[in-house]
Amino acid sequence: MIDEVLKVFKKIDAKDFRILTGIETGMKHFEWVPIEELNKYTKMPLDKLEYRLRKLVRDKLVVRTTQPYEGYQIYFEGYDALALNSFVKRRSISAIGDEVGVGKESVILEAIRQPELAIGKPSPVIIKFHREGRTSFKQIKRVRDHIGEREHFSWIYAARLAAQREYEIMTKVYPQVSIPKPLDQNRHAIVMEIAKGSLLSKTKLLNAEWYLDEILRQVKITYSLGIIHADLSEYNIFVSEDGVQLIDWPQYITPAHPHADEILERDVSNVLVHFNRKYGIKRELEEVIREIKSGASLIGATEEEPSRDEASRDEASRDEASRDEAIIEGTGKRGEGLNERISEENKDKENDNKEEAFGEERN
């Protein structure tokens, strides 16, 4: 757990970080990094290396095996420590706070960032640690285009690549699209501004129609930039008095993806179902999709051609029928199943008393 990392972080010195980096580097080539390789990498006397490795094992930053040889792997906690150390050195953060969120594929930590040139006050930020691959490497490879086919695959590769991918797309769409400002990325972690407000799923809106229009406007701007979120729902949209912010971008695709239309429809359908179920607002899916696509090149920027890497991923995805079926399962033809989903979800009434109200009446 991340809190265990924070307990030992101050005790880790430069030589410990050298060992952790050696294991990280070695895992590109070995499932278990041999101690002989670590000895070569760190250039430490073997007895001192073994002593420090025992300490890192005890602190649950690395794990040791003796079969078929003595070797080591880095835990997520050890990888967290490496990323935190880099952020501190680069002054992306100056203090580390508490864990504020845990998801299926990420852990969120509070932090403080000093102002540039020491002008102004320190600002609160968050660090998002990607956790792709922690439970099942095979499942992550099946559902994520950007993993590709790798002879040697590890959770380090999955988590690091997901963070790189998310940070790159955030820097591309910010500030045209309303998202938390991305600040830095290292390994499997991203430093970004704190999202404003609260999750749409946990909020009771006083002017729901306005917020729905604003969410759809952000989807249209995103599409005009040649991007589809690909995982949009009430669980990754923040709402506040200022408007909305979209979060969680590692699964994004481009309109060149062979199933782009279905995935865009799924994103929009998730939003429409939520507002219909909770506020009784009805919109026709076909009309909304038509509006998102119409004149998209007039907003912010024209749609870009996919890069060579993106084109390769899209080509490879055509052969991954099972993955695509998992992504668009239940979508069917445009709009098909929307009414059934609304009817089914109406059975589950939400407890509005636990929700925070946002949004003044707008003209």
Stockholm file with secondary structure:
# STOCKHOLM 1.0

chainA/1-363         MIDEVLKVFKKIDAKDFRILTGIETGMKHFEWVPIEELNKYTKMPLDKLEYRLRKLVRDKLVVRTTQPYEGYQIYFEGYDALALNSFVKRRSISAIGDEVGVGKESVILEAIRQPELAIGKPSPVIIKFHREGRTSFKQIKRVRDHIGEREHFSWIYAARLAAQREYEIMTKVYPQVSIPKPLDQNRHAIVMEIAKGSLLSKTKLLNAEWYLDEILRQVKITYSLGIIHADLSEYNIFVSEDGVQLIDWPQYITPAHPHADEILERDVSNVLVHFNRKYGIKRELEEVIREIKSGASLIGATEEEPSRDEASRDEASRDEASRDEAIIEGTGKRGEGLNERISEENKDKENDNKEEAFGEERN
#=GR chainA/1-363 SS CHHHHHHHHTTCCHHHHHHHHHHHHHTTTCSSEEHHHHHHHHCCCHHHHHHHHHHHHHTTSEEEECSSSCEEEECHHHHHHHHHHHHHHTTSCSEEEEEEEECSSEEEEEEEECCGGGCSCCEEEEEEEECTTSSCHHHHHHHCGGGCCCSSCCHHHHHHHHHHHHHHHHHHHTTTSCCCCEEEEETTEEEEECCSSEEGGGEEESSHHHHHHHHHHHHHHHHHTTCBCSSCSGGGEEEETTEEEECCCTTCBCTTSTTHHHHHHHHHHHHHHHHHHHHCCCCCHHHHHHHHHTTGGGSSSCCCCCCHHHHHHHHHHTTCHHHHHHHHTTTCSTTTTHHHHHHHHTTSCCCGGGSEEECCCCC
#=GC SS_cons         CHHHHHHHHTTCCHHHHHHHHHHHHHTTTCSSEEHHHHHHHHCCCHHHHHHHHHHHHHTTSEEEECSSSCEEEECHHHHHHHHHHHHHHTTSCSEEEEEEEECSSEEEEEEEECCGGGCSCCEEEEEEEECTTSSCHHHHHHHCGGGCCCSSCCHHHHHHHHHHHHHHHHHHHTTTSCCCCEEEEETTEEEEECCSSEEGGGEEESSHHHHHHHHHHHHHHHHHTTCBCSSCSGGGEEEETTEEEECCCTTCBCTTSTTHHHHHHHHHHHHHHHHHHHHCCCCCHHHHHHHHHTTGGGSSSCCCCCCHHHHHHHHHHTTCHHHHHHHHTTTCSTTTTHHHHHHHHTTSCCCGGGSEEECCCCC
//
